């Protein structure tokens, strides 16, 4: 689970009747992050600052949300919560929270008029803990489906999934909201869908997620980690990174475990390998665990 990395907390807001929600990953102070988009239809917030060439290298929170572009409003509530607890990039006017957001399209599954907003993002932060549920139809995974390219009979429910890979004291974890145009790959084959979900159109897709490691990495090395995570997506999904997906991954390093300077490149490659494995396993987990979750608002 992504909360295996010390200091990482996760919170959700879920509306199980409308089948939408948002998930917030709260990161320890000083966490360095970067990210990469490979789908052709992304919905993101503050993505430009993840470029290693940009000045800001720290991220306070990452938001995964349903509601398509409407759902990016959940980031406003996360900003407000972070400001209240005093975290953010230091400025003469006080800390400015750095909140990165990614959306998936779930408007045609459940009630598309219900979308995560500022209040829901704040509620997800308030609920954050190191033992939150990280699997199935919860948070950003509440309205997720896979196999859309097989529509209508191949579409089936998916959701949120998480996985961890370790090597000694090194921890690499992934949290994925799986809402793919493609379907889950088996060993050399594609696993058939079951028509157990509604039938959205082919452009309503996207798999989004967060990779976190306890290693001390630079912003550039975090970008390499995000790229490796996309290799994991390609192992788990087929087709992947299509014109209908907004596939996006943030990779973050909390920096509590030093990387051996004399074997830096080798160590980073090991972390990248673990990241690809964690993402692949988390995507598969997000489909295997797709069961309805209770709604935090009682609906």
Secondary structure as GFF3:
##gff-version 3
##sequence-region A 1 299
A	DSSP	three_ten_helix	2	4	.	.	.	ID=ss1
A	DSSP	beta_strand	9	15	.	.	.	ID=ss2
A	DSSP	beta_strand	20	26	.	.	.	ID=ss3
A	DSSP	beta_strand	32	37	.	.	.	ID=ss4
A	DSSP	beta_strand	44	45	.	.	.	ID=ss5
A	DSSP	three_ten_helix	48	50	.	.	.	ID=ss6
A	DSSP	beta_strand	61	65	.	.	.	ID=ss7
A	DSSP	three_ten_helix	68	73	.	.	.	ID=ss8
A	DSSP	alpha_helix	74	85	.	.	.	ID=ss9
A	DSSP	beta_strand	99	103	.	.	.	ID=ss10
A	DSSP	alpha_helix	118	126	.	.	.	ID=ss11
A	DSSP	three_ten_helix	139	141	.	.	.	ID=ss12
A	DSSP	beta_strand	145	146	.	.	.	ID=ss13
A	DSSP	three_ten_helix	148	150	.	.	.	ID=ss14
A	DSSP	beta_strand	156	157	.	.	.	ID=ss15
A	DSSP	beta_strand	160	167	.	.	.	ID=ss16
A	DSSP	beta_strand	170	178	.	.	.	ID=ss17
A	DSSP	beta_strand	183	186	.	.	.	ID=ss18
A	DSSP	beta_strand	189	190	.	.	.	ID=ss19
A	DSSP	beta_strand	207	215	.	.	.	ID=ss20
A	DSSP	alpha_helix	219	236	.	.	.	ID=ss21
A	DSSP	beta_strand	237	238	.	.	.	ID=ss22
A	DSSP	beta_strand	248	257	.	.	.	ID=ss23
A	DSSP	three_ten_helix	261	263	.	.	.	ID=ss24
A	DSSP	alpha_helix	264	288	.	.	.	ID=ss25
###
